[in-house]
Amino acid sequence: MKHIITLFILSLFVSSCTKEQPDVAWLKIDKWILNANPNAENPQGEMSHDISQVFVNMDGKSLGAYELPAKIPIIGDGLHDFVLIPGVVNNGISATKKRYPFLEQYKGSIEIKRNDTVSFTPTTQYYNSIKFLIEDFESPSMQVDVAPSSTATLGRNDDPEFLKWGNKYGEIILKDSTSKLSFVTTFGTVLPKLGTEVYLEFDYINTNSMLTSVISYGNDEYFVDEYILINPQTKEEAVWKHAYLDLKEIVSFRQTTPLNDAEFKFVLDPELSSSYFYIDNIKLVYP
């Protein structure tokens, strides 16, 4: 008899717990689409990107941040107001997710269905007034200076195996242990300081590492702040990637030097006999 009563109480407990679990709707977001802004005040360049994160708000409440593709559990049913905010991996550090400050949020209503999955693909674009300094390797002359000490060359190629945007991409080939290359953008523009957001974006496919630096100069001063090391990919698995490097702290720290540019350094990685680094769509982005 004791066993029967115990089993009866246990079944009531399990039944009660089951009933208390709410029904869940699922919002499935695979990717962001980045569109060219038709009202942009400045040339935007190619719409290459890696908007890999989404920050979700529903009816004024935060539902958290998710890496895409994502299947987001939601308590609710019917039509709801959503704000979806584009996010990126900051400085190539996978644990550091950030709302990208130059892209518009998606705002609209989405109908969700209890115990069902609704797929949605949000779109975004750069804000109208965002400024861009661009080197896309399309023009006859490049907006870069190659260091005289370089033993490798910065060229341009249109190999269809690698070409993804426009007609050309930048090419660095490192042939032996003496190969090295350094080049600096020559945009020569005053970037905003005082904690203003500034980003360096670029696309790359590589079997060699690359060190980025921020060059600050003017008023008879010149500073080189080494910054982010881009890791190599294996030859068999190399694909085009998009980098978002957050320059705000460095640019703002160098208060006495009005001008800033980006530097890219290459030396052949240890244990390699040769390697390559292809780069495209270099952009300094700021408000």
Number of C-alpha atoms within 10 A of each C-alpha: 6 7 8 9 10 11 12 11 12 12 12 12 12 10 11 11 10 10 10 8 8 12 15 18 21 20 20 17 20 15 19 21 15 19 13 15 16 9 10 15 12 13 13 18 17 16 14 18 17 18 22 17 25 27 19 19 17 17 11 11 10 12 14 10 20 17 18 16 14 16 17 18 15 18 13 17 15 11 11 14 13 19 20 20 22 28 24 23 22 18 21 18 12 9 8 10 20 17 18 21 18 20 18 17 22 16 15 12 14 17 13 21 19 16 15 12 16 16 12 13 10 18 16 19 19 22 17 17 13 16 19 18 23 21 23 23 22 16 10 6 8 16 17 16 13 16 14 9 9 17 14 19 17 18 14 18 15 15 11 9 6 14 15 14 17 14 15 21 24 21 21 21 21 25 16 15 14 11 18 20 22 22 19 19 22 16 16 15 12 14 20 18 17 12 13 15 20 23 23 22 20 21 21 20 21 24 24 25 18 21 16 20 21 21 21 25 19 14 9 7 10 14 14 14 15 16 16 17 15 16 12 17 15 10 13 7 9 13 13 14 14 20 20 21 20 20 22 19 14 20 26 19 13 19 13 14 19 19 20 26 23 23 22 18 18 22 21 23 18 9 7 13 11 16 20 19 20 22 22 28 24 24 23 24 20 20 16
